[in-house]
Amino acid sequence: MSRKLKKRMRRVGIGAAVYLAAALFSHLAPDKNRYVELALFLAAYGIIGGDVVKKAVQNIGHGQVFDENFLMMIATVGAFFVGDYPEAVAVMLFYQVGECFQSYAVNKSRKSITALMDIRPDSANVIRDGETVEVRPEEVAIGERILVRPGERIPLDGVVCKGNSSLDTMALTGESVPRDVEEGEAVISGCVNLSGVLEVEVKKNYGESTVAKILDLVENASGKKSEAEHFITKFARYYTPVVVVCAALLAVAGPLAAGGDWSAWIYRALSFLVISCPCALVISIPLGFFGGLGGASKSGILIKGSNYLEALADAEMVVMDKTGTLTKGTFCVAKTVTAGEATKQELLEKAAYAESYSNHPISASLRAAYAAGGKEINPARVGQVEEIAGHGICAVVDGKTVYAGNGRLMKRQGLQPLEAEENGTVVHVAQEGDYLGYILIADEVKEDARKAIDGFKAAGMKKIVMLTGDRKRTAESVAGQLGVPEVYAELLPADKVERMERLFAAKSEKGKLIFVGDGINDAPVLARADIGVAMGGLGSDAAIEAADVVIMTDEPSKIVEAIRISKRTLGIVKQNIIFAIGVKALVLLLAAIGMASMWAAVFADVGVAVIAILNAMRAMR
């Protein structure tokens, strides 16, 4: 509980005690003094509602007249003027109790997310001049080595130089299974070291580290409001002045038109003002979205704002990349086919050197296959390297130009590549105008992928599409295994964007299109989609930057879970809107005809707000 909330609750408690003393004096003193009674109730009112009156006056001075503070001040001060001292203080008391409950709910929701994302490292143990020095993570330079003991959180992204251990990634992925790391493997900030001592060479400064990017994402998520939140903000802006005018007309026009006691009509108008406070809507709707964002984060799904959370509920098309999304992206060399005089080892060597500077999974598999033969890449043998988008790589190896890529790259060089019959990704290799052969790279379908496709179908997606730059035969084979009904293969980045435009033209006006990729080489398509989803954000800062939703694990079924969370959150928000407006409309009508007392008004304001907030907190689960 925050210090501010404790202070408010203490003040409300003292005020409630003074109010009880005033009420007892009013009922028990046989010869009570009217001024003493008024003084006691005014004292209780000042303690309980002094801050509300102060805010209302300050807001009026800033030109912000019509807000809930103004409504409560007018209603309760008016009740004092018509002689209803106990009700005036009681209304303010219950309003403040509701505000305390609201603050507690918001703090609880924030703490849930803060605890979940409590991955910010407090310090880093840097090895300097043979000694370990404890410093702030921001003070560690790239290239320095840090020591991470068991139980400590890794403060910065880097590579393990010494030691091996298991890492707890739950705060990042929502998964309880530890990840084993050893020498030479990359580790990211935010994970907890569980067993062995690790010596890590820092590869990124704190501002560029994974933990900093994730924290920034979570902290800024609430700034991107949904349509429902924008609607409530606009609704409150016009609604409050209207009800004030209606209350004024009720107080003045009522007795003139229908006759009766002026104080009774003013009482009705004051009750009308209390009922009309829009706080149930203003707080419960953002709280519902905040809860939904927190619930998603708990499952390893980072959503960059409630606008994207809301959009997920309207998704009717899902378009997916193949490699790294539906397949594992952990390629291995399955076959080597030579042409001409080149040997298989020479073919693999040329391909591995040409791809030695690329971080693509296919490039990594070629280097791994070359290293498996006991050979190491010598960077001095590689000269100029040029990546040809959608085709492959051109590199100078041992002074000779080597091309490694798809069939289009070979044809671009005037060469006729061999046709591979097996399913897989084919890397053709040529040197100085001679075609050397091809290497077949195989990829595995993720165990979770079929579950994701079935989930999309169950969620009622109108279209499920696969877009890939891979060969048509390979793409169709993967699509057949998973049950993807529509697949487009052999696409360049520009072709993917063009195909996306056609899909946009086919969807409904309200429907949203989701694109799922790795957030790096699919950046143009991610940007074009209504909702860009990046898979495997763990360790990929580019994915965190590029997408609207980041799945921290490599499980595509988490996208189905994100849609479910979105629909559940939207359902809770709609329940609150209907419930709050419905109850308020009914009690406003009863107040206007004199059938609702100030106590009914308190329920219509504070009671409805408390119920709506409790309902909104369900989204956290």
N, C-alpha and C positions, 0 to 999 in steps of 0.2 A: 504494500500500500504506500502511495507516495506521500511525502510530507505535506503537500498542498491539500490532499484529500483528508488526511488526518486532522489538519487544522480546521478545515471546513466542518468536519463531523463534530469536532469538539465545540465549535461555536454554535452549531445547530443544537447540540445536546444541552448546552448552557441556556440557550434561548428557549428550548422546550421546557426546561425546569422553571424558568421565569414565567412562561406562558401558563404552566400548570398552577403556579402560585397565584397568578392573576385570575384564572378561572375559578380556583377554590375561593378566593376572596370575593369574587362576584356572586358566587352561589351561597356561601356560608355566612358572610357578614350581614347581619340583619339591618344595620344602619350604615350601609356602605356609602362612602363618599364617591360621587361620580368622577371627580377629578383624580382621586387616588386610583380608581379602577382604570381610568384612561391612561394614567401615567404608567401603571404596571404593564398594560397591554402595549403601549408605545415602546417601553423598554424591551419587551420580548420581541416586538416587531423590528426594532433597531438592531438587536443582536442577530436575529435570524435573517432578516432581509435587507440589512443595511447595504451589503455589497451589490444586491440586485438594483436597488434604487440608485446607488452611485454609478453603476454601469449604464443604467437607463439615461441618467442626466448627462453623462459623458458622451454617450452615443448621440443624444439629441444635439449636443454642442458640435458634433462632427457631421451633423446632417443625416445620421442614421436613426430615424425616428421609430419606424415600425419594426421592432423586433420583440422577442419574447420577454425581455427585461422590461420594455415599455408597457407591454400588455399586463404583466404581473403588477407593476407599480401602479398603473391607473386603476386596475381592478381592486387592489387591496387598499389603496389610499381612499378610493371612492367608498369602499365598505366602511372605513372609519368615519367618513363624513355622514353616512346614513345611520351611524350608531351601531353597526354590527362589528364591534371590536373583536370578539372571539373568532368569528368566521374570517375576518381580515387576516389575523395572525395565523390561523389554522391553514388557510390557503397558502400563505407564504411558507409555512413550516413544511407542508406536504410537497410543495414545489421544490424546496431545498433538499428534502429527503430523496425525491426523484432525481435531482441533479447529482447528489452523492452516489446514488446507485448507478447513474449513467457514467460518472467518472470512474467508478470501480470497474464497470463492465469494459470501458475503453482501456483502462490500465491493464486489466486482465488479458484482453486480446493482444495488446502491445507486448506484454510480458511473454505471452505464449510464443509470439514470433521472435522476440528478442532472445528468449531462451533457446529456441530452435536454431536461430542463426547466430548464436553466441560463439562465433568462430574467430573473432578478432583477437590476434595474439597480443599479449601484454608486453612481451620482451623477446629478445633473440640473444642467444649465447654465441658470440662471435669469437673465432679463434684468431687472435692477433699476437704476433711475436711469441708464439708457443704457449700463450695463456688464454684462458677463456674469459671474455669480458661480456657482462650483461648490458645490453643497450636497447633502445627502442627500435622496432623493426624499420622505421623510416630512416634510421641512421646507418643501415647496412648497405654497402655498395655491391654492385654486380661483380661477381668473381670472388668475393670473400666466402670463407667457409664458416658454417654455423654448426653447432653441436645440438642435437635433439635427443634428450634422454627419454626413457619410458615414462609415459604419463603426460608428457609435454605436447603442446600443439605446435605443429610445424608453422613457423611464422612467415616464411617466404617460399616462393616457387624455386625449385632447383633440381639438381641431379645428385643422387647418392654417390659419394666418393668412397665411403668406407662403412661397412656394417650391413646388416640385413634385419628386417623387422616386419611386423604386421601393422597396418594402419586402419584406424577406425574412421570411416568416411560417412557415418550416419548423418551428421549435421549437414552434409552436402548432398547426399543422395537419398536419404531415408532408408538405406539398406543396412541391415545389421551384420552382414558377412564382411569380415575384415579383408583388406587387400594386402597381399604379401609383396614386399619390395626388396631388391638387393642392389648390389653395386652396379652403377651404370644406368639405373632406372630413374625416370623423372618422378618427382613428388611435388605435390601442390600444397599451398598454404591452406590452413583450416582443418586439415586432418590431424587426428591424435595418434601419436606414436605409442603402440601398445607394449612392445616387448624389448627389442634390442636397442643399443645406442647407435644413432646414425650421425654420420658426418656428411653434410650437404653443401654442395657448391651452389651459391645463389646465382640464378639466371635472370631474374627480374627484380627491379626495385619494388618497394611496397605498393606504390601507387598503381603499378601495372600488374600486380599479383592477382591471382584468382580470388582470394579472400576479399580484397579491396573492391573488385568489380562486383562480386555477389552482394556485399554489404551495400554498395551504392545502388544496386538494382532494387533491393528490398526496401531501402529507405525512401527511394523515389517512386515506388510503385503506387502509393496512395495519392500521388499528385496527378495521375492520369485518370480522370473521372469518367464514370460510365454515363450513358444517356439517362439512366434512371436518376443518378445523382444530380446531373445538370437540370433535369426536369424538376426535381424537388427544390433546388436552389431558386429556379425561376418561379415555381409555384408559390413558395414562401414570400418572395419579393412582392407579388401582386395580391396574394391571399390576405396577408396581415392588414394592409391599408383598407381592403374591402370590409373585413370584419369589424374594424374600428369604426368605419362609417356606419355600418349596419347597427352596431351597438349604440352609437350616438343617436341615430334615427329612432331606435327602440326606446331610448330614454326620453327623447323629446317628443317625437311624433306619437308615441304610444298613448300617453295620458291625454294629449290633445285630441286624438282621433277617437279613442275608446273610453276615455275618462278613467277615473280611478286615482289612487294615491300615487303621487310623484315618486315617493321613496320606494314603493313597490316596483315601479317600472325601472327606476335606476338600479335597483337590486338585480332585476332581470338582465339589464344591460351589462352589469358588472359580471354576473355569472356567464354571460355570453362571451365576454372578453377572456375569462379564465379558460373556458372550454376551447376557445379558438387557438390557443398556443400551439404552434406546429412542431413542437420539440420532438414528439413521437416519431414524426417522419424525418426531421432534420438529422437526428442522431442515429436512429435504428437502421436506416438504409445504408449510410456509409459504413456503419459497424458490421452490417451483414456482408458487404463486399470485403471489408477488412478481414473478417473471419474466413471468408472463402479463400482469399489470398494466403492466409496463414495455414489453412487446412491443406492447400495445394503444396505449399513449401514443405510441410511436414512429410509429404510423400515424395519429395525430391523433384517437384515441378515448380519452377520459378516463373511467375507470370508478372510481366512488367507494368501492370496497371489494371484497375477494375474495368476499364474500357475493353481490354482484351479478354478478361474473364467473362464479361457480358457477351462479347462477340462469339466466344466458343459455343455458347448455347444455341446460336443461330447457324452453326456450321452445317452445310448441306453437301459440300464437296471436300474430299481430302486427296491431295496430290502428293506423291512421295518420290523421293529419290530412291535409288536401289542400294548402291554401295554405302555401307555404314549406317543405313537406316533400316532396311529390311534384311540385309546381309551383315555378317560380322565385320567385314572390312579387314579381316586378318587374312591376307592373301598368302598363298604359298605357290611355288613353282611346281606345276603338275606335269609339264612335258616340255621338252626342248626339241625343235625340229630344224635341222640345218639345210642350207641350200648352197651348192658350190663346194668350195674347198674348206670352208670354215668348220672347225670342230665344235662340239657342244660346249666345251669349256670356254673356247674363244668367244662363242656367241654370248654366253652368260657373262663373261668378263666385260665385253663391250657394252652390253646393256646395263650392267651394274655400275660401271664408271660413268656412263652417260646420265644415269639417274642418281648419281651419288649426292647431288645437292638438293634433291627434291624430298619433301616430307610426306609425299603421297603414299598411302598404304601399298600400292603396287610397287613403287620405287623401293620401299623398305623391304618388300618380299624378295626383290631381285638382289639387293645387297645381302640379305640374310642367306639366300641360297649360295651366293658367291663365298660368303664367310664360312659357310658350312663345309666348304672344301679346304679349309685351313688357310685361306687367303685373306689378306687385309687390303682395304682401299687405300691407295697412296694418293692424297690430294694433289701432289705435285704433277701427277700425270694428266690432270684435267685442266684444260685451258678455258676458253670462253664457253659459257652455257647460255642457251636461249630457249625459253619455254614458248612453244607455239600453241596458243589457246585452241583447245578442241582437237588437237592433232597429236602432240607429243613433245619431245625434247630434241634439240640439236646441240651437240657438245663436241668440243675439240678434245680428243683423247690421243695422247702420244703424237700430237701434231697432225692427226687425221680427223676429218669431220665425220662424226657418228650420228646417225638418226635413230631414235627409238620412240615408237609410238604406234598408232593404229594404221589401218590400211590406207586411209586417206592421205596420211603423211608420206607413205611410200609412193602412191600414185602422183602426189605433188612433186616428187623427185623423179618422176618418169619411170618408176619401177613397178613391176607386176608382182605383188606379194602372193605367197601360197595361201590357199584357203584352208582354214582349220575346221575339222569336222566336229571336234568335241565342243561341249559347252564350257564357256569360261571367257576370261578376258585375254585377248591376244596382244602381245607386244612384238611388233615386227622390228627388225634391226637391219640397218644398212650402213655401209662405210664407203666413203669416197665414190659414190655412184654404183656400188655393188650391193645386191641384196644378199644378206647373210642367213636369213631364216627367221623363225619366230619362236617365242616362248609363251606357253599357255599358263596363265595364272588362274587358279581356282579360288573361289570364295564360298563360304558356307552361309546358308540361310540361318538367321537367328531363331532359336527355339521359341522365342516370344512373338515372332512375327505373325504366325498364323492366328494366334489369339487376338492380336491387334486387328487384323483384317476382319475376323468374325465379329469383333466388338464394334467396328465401324458399321458393319451391315446391320447388327442388332440396334445400333443407335439411329438407324434410318437414313444413312448417307445416300444421297441420290447418285453420286458418282465416286468411285474409288479408282484412282489413276496412278500409274507408275510412269515417271519420266526419267530416262537415263541416257547417258552418252555411250553406254556399253553396246555390244553387238546385239542385233535383233534376236538371234537364236538364244543367246544367254539370258536376255531379258525375259523372253517368252517362257523359258524353262523355269525361271524363278517365279514368274507370275502364275504359271500353272501349278506349281507346288503350293503356293499360298492362297490361290483363289482370287487373285486380282483380276477383275474383269476387263480392264482397259490398260494397254501398255503402249508407250511410244519410245522407241530405242534409237540409238545412233544420233543423238541430238547434241549439237553444239550449244554453248551457253545462250547464244542469241535465239537458237531454235526453241529452247525451253521457255524463254520469255514469250515468244510468238505463240507457242502452244498454250501457255497460260492465258494469253489474251483471248484465245478462242474459247477456253473453258469459262472465262469470266462472262463472255457473251451468252453462254448457255445457262448460267445460273439465274435464280430469281433475284428480284431487286433487294429483298431483305436478307436472303441467304448469304452466308459467308464462305469463303474458300480458304482452306488451310493448306499450306505447303510445308512439308517436313523434309529437312535436309540436314547437312552437317554444319551449316552456318558459315562455311569458309568459301568453298568454290561455288556454292549455290546462292551467294549473296544477292545477285540481281533478281532471282526468282523469289527469294525470301522477302525482299523489299516490295515486290509487286503484289504478293498475296495479301489478303485481308488479315490473316494471322500467320506469321512465319514461326515455325517451330524448329528449334535446333536440337538434334539428338546428341547425347553424350557430352553435355556441357562440362563434365568433370575433366578439368585440365585443358579445356579449350576456351581461352579468353575470346577468341574470334567468334565462337558460337554465342557467347554471352552478349557480345556487342551487336551481332547481326540480327538476332531473332527477337520476336515479341514474347515468345514462351520458350523456356529452356528446360529440356528434360535432362536432369543431371546424370541419369544412368543411360544405358544403351537399350532400354526396353521400350519398343514402340507402343506397347499396350498402355503405357503411362498416358499417352495422348487420349485414349478412350477414357481413362480415369479423370483427366483434366476436363473433358466434356461433361462427364457425370457430375463433377464438383461444380462446374459452371451452372448446369441446369438446376442442381439442388439449391445453389446460392440464389439464383434468379427466382426460384419458387418461393424461398423464404422472404425475399425482398417484396415480391408481389403480394404475399400474404399480409405483410406489415402495411403496405400501402392501402389495400382494400379494408383491412381491419381498422386502421387508424381513421381513415376518411369516413368509413361507414359509421363507426361509433360516434365520432365528433358531429357528423351531420345529424344523426338522430338526437343527440343530447342538445345540440344547438337549437333544433326545432322545438324541443320540449322546454328549453329555457325561454325561447321567444314567446311561448304561450303561457309561461308561468308555472310549468309543471316540473321544472328541474331546479333544485336548490343549489347553493354554493357547494355543498358536499358532493352532489352529482357532477358539478363542474370540475371539482378536484379529481374525481375518478376519471372523467373524460380527458383530463390533461395528464396528471401524474400516473394514474392507473394504467391508462392506455400506453403511455411511454414505457413504463416498467415491463408490461407484457410484451410489447414490441421489441424491447432490448433483449429480454430473455429469449425470445424467438430468434432474434438475430444471432445470438451467441451460439445457437445450434450449428451455424455454418462452420465454426471452428472444428467440429467433429467430422 
